Amino acid sequence: LGPYAGLIASTTIALACLTTAIALAAVFAEFLHKIIFKNRINYFQALIVTLSISFAVSMLEFTGIVALLSPLLQIIYPALIIFTIYNIIAQIRAMK
């Protein structure tokens, strides 16, 4: 593609990320609308809440997100590892 390869690759990656972000925002807004708020707010309001939360988290940058999630992940990761091992053992026993 010559000198335009970087531009084409960058555009492709940006569009792939954008479509993924749009899909995730739509699914989470629908989840908020139907499950969390049980139709007490409309979909548009749930989408605004979703985009506001996404914007606020994006302003934290990576170090802020890590600082926010670090204590939670220190508690959850060991439990997830144990739960994964338990499920593997349960699947092995179910095969026999």
N, C-alpha and C positions, 0 to 999 in steps of 0.2 A: 504494500500500500504506500510505500515511500514515506515522504515527510508527513503525511496526514494520518499515519497509523496511530500515533499517540492521541490525536484529537478524536478519532473514531472510537478507539478503545475507551477513552475517558467518558465520552458521551454515552456509550453503551453501558458502562458500569453505573454512571449517574442515573440513567433511565431505569436500570434494573433495581437500584436502591430506592428510587422514587416510587416505583410501582409496588414494591414490597411494603414500604412505609404506608402507602395509601391503603393497601389491603389490610394491614395490621390495625390501622386506625379505624377503619370501617368495622372490622370484626369486634374490636374492643368496645367501640361505641354501641354496637348492637347488643353486646354482652351487658354493658351498663344499663342500657335502655330496658331490656327484657328481664334479665336475671336479678341484677342488683337493685334497681329502682322499681321493678315490676310495673313498667309502663306509667309510672307517676310523672316522668319527664319524657318529652318527645325525643326522637332520634337526633334531631338537630342539636338540642341542648346537650345530649350525651356526647355528640361529636365535638362540640365546643369544649366540654370538660376534658375529653381525651386529648385534644390538640393543645389545650392549656397545660395539662400535666406534661405532655411531651416537650413542649417548649421550655417549661421550667426545668425539667431534667436536663435538657440539652444545654442550658446555660451553666450548669454545674461543671461541665467539662469532665474529662475522664477521672481526674484526681478527686473531684468532688463526689462523683458517683461511687468511686471506690471507698472513699471515707464514709459515705452514707451506708453502703451495703456491707462493709467489712465486718462489723459486729454480728450482723444477721447471718452472714455466710459462715462465720466461724461456728455458729451453733447448728446451722442446717446441714452443712456438708458432711459431718460425721454421721448424722442420722440418715442422710441419703445414701451414703456408702453402705451402711448396715442394711438399709431397706433393699438396696440393689442386690447385695449378697444373699439376703433372705429370699428374694424372688428367684434368683438363679437356682438356689438349692431347691425351692419349691417346684420349679419347672423340671429339674432333673428328677426329682422324686415322682412327679406326675407322669413322666415318660416310662417309668418302670412298671 
